[in-house]
Amino acid sequence: NNYVEFIRGELPVVISAPHGGALKPGETADRTYGTTVSDRNTVELSLAVRDALIEVTGHAPHLILSHLHRSKLDPNRELVEAAQGDPFAENAWHEFQDWITEARSLVSEDYERGLYLDMHGHGHAIPRVEIGYLLSSSDLNQSDSALNNITIVEKTSIRDLGRSAPETFSALVRGPKSFGGFLGDQGVRSIPSPGDPSPGTDPYYTGGYNTRTHGSRSGSEVVSGIQLEHPYAGVRDSDTNRRAYSVQLASAIHLFMMEHF
């Protein structure tokens, strides 16, 4: 019933939106525990980013969308919590996860390496994009020299990129040529970045199930993963703002890929 959608692309970029769906079909049971609030308009935002990347590069990213409301399915959790035994939700969960895997396989076949982005929305007080590499707040609160330790690099969702990049890992994560650095060049505040290198005691999302599962945490994985948590006001709240931000994000993705891939 079109609970999950896979739009194939050509770029070495995979984008997924697990929490922006609106469908609440009666055949699928409501989840009784876990988070059930949706990330409003992240499906629409992901589609706008796809359009913007086509405008910038002439080619599309791979795009995987969950159209079920989070009260029915949470594709950013393991199966038991995600679907809670409902067969329709379980089927949709497998489709969502398997299509990300298929898209990553296509990227690895066609290119040496690639990038996976999991799109989310947050309600934190500070209106900035939170970039998740599976680095905790305590990790990012450390000095650059501590962040450059290989044990830190190897636990992240960008392990493949971190091991091969010519710059230090701290520079890759929060320097001028980091993803946050390129977003800043587009006028978008984000963390970690040169302007916001660490969260301190402020709330910060590090990355979830999809980032852990589909990033480059093992030595054989060549598609690095990043979770993007977006504020609502000025970014997700209207079509005009989504379109404007998608142009900025597409430019940052393009520049980041050209620099590091």
Residue pairs with C-beta under 8 A, 6 or more apart in sequence:
1 25
2 67
3 21
3 23
3 25
3 28
3 66
3 67
3 68
3 73
3 88
3 91
3 92
3 95
4 64
4 65
4 66
4 67
4 68
4 75
4 92
4 95
4 96
4 99
5 63
5 64
5 65
5 67
6 62
6 63
6 64
6 65
6 95
6 99
6 102
6 103
7 50
7 60
7 62
7 63
7 64
7 65
8 60
8 62
8 103
8 106
9 50
9 59
9 60
9 61
9 62
9 63
9 103
10 59
10 60
10 110
11 53
11 57
11 59
11 60
11 61
11 62
12 107
12 110
12 111
12 113
12 114
12 115
12 223
12 257
12 261
13 53
13 61
13 62
13 107
13 114
13 115
13 116
13 117
13 253
13 257
14 61
14 62
14 63
14 64
14 100
14 103
14 104
14 107
14 114
14 115
14 116
14 117
14 214
14 223
15 46
15 49
15 50
15 61
15 62
15 63
15 64
15 116
15 117
15 118
15 119
16 46
16 63
16 64
16 65
16 75
16 96
16 100
16 116
16 117
16 118
16 119
16 210
16 214
17 39
17 42
17 43
17 45
17 46
17 63
17 64
17 65
17 66
17 118
17 119
18 66
18 74
18 75
18 76
18 96
18 118
18 120
18 210
19 38
19 39
19 42
19 66
19 70
19 74
19 75
19 76
19 120
19 121
20 38
20 39
20 40
20 41
20 42
20 43
20 44
20 45
20 46
20 65
20 66
20 119
20 121
21 38
21 43
21 65
21 66
21 67
21 68
21 69
21 70
21 72
21 73
22 38
22 43
22 67
22 69
23 67
23 68
23 69
23 72
24 68
24 69
24 71
24 72
25 68
25 72
25 88
27 88
28 68
28 72
28 73
28 86
28 88
28 89
29 72
29 84
29 85
29 86
29 89
30 36
30 71
30 72
31 70
31 71
31 72
31 73
31 74
31 83
31 84
31 89
32 84
33 81
33 84
34 74
34 77
34 81
34 84
35 70
35 74
36 70
36 71
36 74
37 70
38 69
38 70
38 71
39 70
39 119
39 120
39 121
39 236
40 121
40 232
40 236
41 121
41 236
41 237
41 242
42 119
42 120
42 121
42 230
42 236
43 65
43 66
43 67
44 239
44 242
45 119
45 230
45 235
45 236
45 242
45 245
45 246
46 63
46 65
46 119
47 63
47 65
48 242
48 243
48 245
48 246
49 61
49 119
49 246
49 249
49 250
49 253
50 60
50 61
50 63
51 246
52 243
52 246
52 247
52 249
52 250
52 251
53 59
53 60
53 61
53 250
53 253
53 254
54 60
55 247
55 250
56 250
56 251
56 254
57 254
62 103
62 106
62 107
64 96
64 99
64 100
64 103
66 73
66 75
66 92
66 96
68 89
68 92
72 86
72 89
73 82
73 83
73 89
73 92
73 93
74 81
74 82
75 82
75 92
75 93
75 96
75 97
75 210
76 82
76 118
76 120
76 208
76 209
76 210
77 208
77 209
78 209
79 90
79 93
79 94
82 89
82 93
83 89
83 90
83 92
83 93
97 213
100 116
100 210
100 213
100 214
101 214
104 114
104 116
104 214
104 223
107 113
107 114
107 222
107 223
108 114
108 222
108 223
111 261
112 222
113 160
113 161
113 222
113 223
113 224
113 261
114 222
114 223
114 224
114 261
115 223
115 224
115 225
115 226
115 253
115 256
115 257
115 261
116 211
116 214
116 215
116 223
116 224
116 225
116 226
117 225
117 226
117 227
117 228
117 253
118 207
118 208
118 210
118 211
118 214
118 225
118 226
118 227
118 228
119 228
119 230
120 205
120 227
120 228
120 229
120 230
121 229
121 230
121 231
121 232
121 236
122 130
122 203
122 205
122 229
122 230
122 231
123 231
123 232
124 130
124 202
124 203
124 204
124 231
125 202
125 203
126 202
127 189
127 231
127 233
127 234
127 235
128 189
128 190
128 191
128 196
128 231
129 180
129 183
129 188
129 189
129 190
129 191
129 228
129 229
129 230
129 231
129 235
130 190
130 191
130 204
130 205
130 227
130 228
130 229
131 179
131 180
131 183
131 190
131 191
131 192
131 193
131 226
131 227
131 228
131 229
132 157
132 205
132 206
132 207
132 208
132 211
132 226
132 227
132 228
132 229
133 156
133 157
133 158
133 173
133 206
133 207
133 211
133 226
134 155
134 156
134 157
134 206
134 207
134 211
134 212
134 215
134 217
135 147
135 152
135 156
135 173
135 192
135 206
136 206
137 198
137 199
137 200
137 201
137 204
137 206
139 147
139 152
140 147
140 173
140 174
140 192
140 197
140 198
140 199
140 204
141 198
141 199
141 200
142 198
144 168
144 170
144 171
145 170
146 152
147 169
147 170
147 173
148 168
148 169
148 170
152 169
153 159
153 162
153 163
153 169
154 163
155 217
156 162
156 215
156 217
157 207
157 211
157 212
157 215
157 216
157 217
157 224
157 225
157 226
157 227
158 172
158 215
158 216
158 224
158 225
158 226
159 215
159 216
159 217
159 218
159 219
159 221
159 224
160 216
160 221
160 222
160 223
160 224
161 172
161 216
161 224
161 260
161 261
162 169
162 172
165 172
165 260
167 175
167 177
168 175
171 177
171 178
172 178
172 260
173 180
173 192
174 180
174 181
174 192
174 193
174 194
174 197
174 198
175 181
175 194
176 194
177 256
177 259
177 260
178 192
178 193
178 194
179 190
179 226
179 252
179 256
180 190
180 191
180 192
180 193
180 194
180 195
180 196
181 193
181 194
182 251
182 252
182 255
182 256
182 259
183 189
183 190
183 193
183 248
183 249
183 252
184 190
184 193
184 194
184 195
185 252
185 255
186 248
186 249
186 251
186 252
187 248
188 245
188 248
188 249
188 252
189 195
189 196
190 196
191 197
191 198
191 199
191 204
192 198
205 227
205 229
206 227
207 215
207 225
207 226
207 227
208 227
210 225
210 227
211 225
211 226
211 227
214 223
214 225
215 221
215 223
215 224
215 225
215 226
216 222
216 223
216 224
216 225
228 249
230 236
230 245
234 241
234 245
235 241
235 242
235 245
236 242
